[in-house]
Every structure is written in structure tokens, then in C-alpha cells.
Amino acid sequence: MPDSPARRANRWRRSLRLIAVLLAVWFTVSLGLGVLFAAPLNRVWIGGFPLGFWFAQQGAIIVFVILLAINAVVMDRIEGDDEDPEGDSS
């Protein structure tokens, strides 16, 4: 069965929604926790470093890698939902 315009539009909307949510999470962690809220977070220490410093240096990178994995898994599901159940792509 060929991919209909409605199915493509639905898949595109779901993909854009996913990207928007993941970018919002990454923005919040990297800029919000690492820069804007660094002073209050620096009152908490983890492993000898203030929490604000940890988020700015390591936390944003770790969250980014986790978000990449989430993106890969969810995009596979989004694309897999529209595939032919018999696996015939012709």
C-alpha cells in the first residue's frame, strides 16, 4: 500500500512534536540549569563540585546523549507504526 499524504502528514506532525519536546528539555537543562539557575544549584555539591557547575560542564552533555537515544527509539516507533505489517514494501 503506498504511503498516503495523510499518513505522511501524521508522521511528520508526530516527528516535529517529538523534536520540539526534546529540544525544550535540552534547552532547559543546558541553559536553564547550567546558566540561569547556577547560583541556587551551586549550594548543592556532588562529588566535590557544585551542582550548577556539574550541569554546565557534564549534565548537559549527558542529557543530550540520552535525548539522542530517546529520539532514535521513538522515531523508529513512529516510522514503524506506518509500515506494512507483512513487511512488503512494494
C-alpha positions in Angstrom: 0.0 0.0 0.0 1.6 3.3 -1.0 2.2 6.0 1.6 -0.8 8.3 1.6 -0.4 12.1 2.1 -2.5 11.9 5.3 -0.2 9.2 6.8 2.9 11.2 5.8 1.4 14.4 7.4 0.6 12.5 10.6 4.1 11.0 10.8 5.6 14.5 10.1 3.5 16.1 12.9 4.5 13.4 15.4 8.1 13.8 14.4 8.0 17.6 14.8 6.3 17.3 18.2 9.0 14.9 19.4 11.7 17.2 18.2 10.1 20.2 19.9 9.8 18.3 23.2 13.4 17.0 23.1 14.8 20.5 22.2 12.8 22.0 25.1 14.2 19.5 27.6 17.8 20.1 26.3 17.4 23.9 26.4 16.0 23.7 29.9 18.9 21.5 31.1 21.7 23.2 29.3 20.8 26.9 29.6 18.3 26.9 32.4 20.1 24.6 34.9 23.6 25.2 33.7 23.5 29.0 33.4 20.4 30.8 34.7 19.9 28.7 37.8 23.5 28.0 38.5 23.7 30.2 41.7 21.0 28.4 43.6 22.2 25.0 42.3 25.7 25.7 43.5 24.5 25.3 47.1 24.4 21.6 46.4 27.6 19.7 45.9 28.1 16.4 44.1 31.4 14.6 44.0 33.3 17.7 45.1 31.7 20.0 42.5 28.8 22.4 42.8 25.7 21.2 41.1 25.4 24.2 38.8 29.0 23.6 37.6 28.2 19.9 37.1 25.1 20.7 34.9 27.0 23.3 32.9 30.0 21.0 32.2 28.7 17.4 32.2 25.0 17.3 32.8 24.0 19.0 29.5 26.2 16.6 27.5 24.9 13.5 29.3 21.3 14.7 28.9 22.0 15.4 25.2 23.3 11.8 24.6 20.2 10.4 26.5 17.9 12.5 24.3 19.6 11.2 21.2 18.9 7.7 22.3 15.2 8.6 23.1 14.9 10.2 19.7 16.2 7.1 17.9 13.9 4.8 19.7 10.7 7.0 19.4 11.4 7.8 15.7 11.7 4.0 15.0 8.3 3.6 16.6 6.8 6.4 14.6 8.1 5.1 11.4 7.3 1.5 12.3 3.7 2.4 13.0 3.1 3.2 9.4 4.9 0.2 7.9 3.1 -2.6 6.3 2.5 -5.4 8.9 3.5 -8.1 6.4 6.8 -6.3 5.7 6.1 -6.0 2.0 7.3 -2.6 0.8 6.3 -2.9 -2.8 
